[in-house]
Amino acid sequence: MDRGRSNPINHQMIKDLASRIKELEMDDSIGGVIITGKEGFFSSGIDLIEAYDYNEDQTREFWTDFLTLQAILASFKKPLVAAVSGHSPAGGCIMAICCDYRVMAEGEFIIGLNEVPVGIIVPDFVFSLYAFWLGEHKAYQALLEGKLFTVNEACAVGLIDEVATPENLLAAAEKRIRSYMKLNPTTWSQSKLNLRSELLGKMTADQTPVLQSMLKQWWAPATRQGLQLMIQNLKSKNTPAAN
């Protein structure tokens, strides 16, 4: 991912990622995919500065496509490894947990889902996705608290699988993905989809009701006020937006 200093997620980035992942899935010359970001940032999450100014139609399309991207990533039939190169809150964390394995760079970085404190309603399938790795108890508490984990904490609870030095991050991710690629691709792929069948069923179900509640809360005056304060803080620091 290569957008700005911190890879904040806007609508175009979502569409580009979805399109590229679909292309890679259909390309028989590709055995697996590693997703990574930049030094210090995997992705800072939703680009709040841009997303705040979307009109109602643009906002609906944005969230619809972001929910769809999550399903595309989670149902990718080939090995998919995240080389988490730095901070990965909210939307960045969601993309990472759609993958089969996560290697994270050691350092003073955070990862986790902090949507609730921001004012964004968490869909049921996002809880299921989080709980797939953390277990329901830890996922439930972490989501409602909006907890962001340090690298060591994330490794201890199963949010990430491995820690590597920044200079060895991609090598560690490649080692893992090549170990998957040595196995029979049909057996590996079908087993992956079987093991995720319940999760994928939730992710590909009709999201209209949850989307409506998300949009209602997004436009609520209290949420808008909170977002304005966050955006002012981000602009004052002259950093890309993150949720």
Buried (B, 14 or more C-beta within 10 A) or exposed (E): BEBBEBBBBBBEBBBBBBEEBEEBBEEEEEBBBBBBBBEBBBBBBBBBBBBBEBEEEEBBBBBBBBBBBBBBBBBBEBBBBBBBBBBBBBBBBBBBBBBBBBBBBBBEBBBBBBBBBBBBBBBEBBBBBBBBBBEEEBBBEBBEEBBBBBBEBBBEBEBBBBBBEBEEBBEBBBBBBEEBBEEEBEEBBEEBBEEBEEBBEBBBEEBEEBBEEBBEEBEEEEBEEBBEEBBEEBEEEEBBBBB
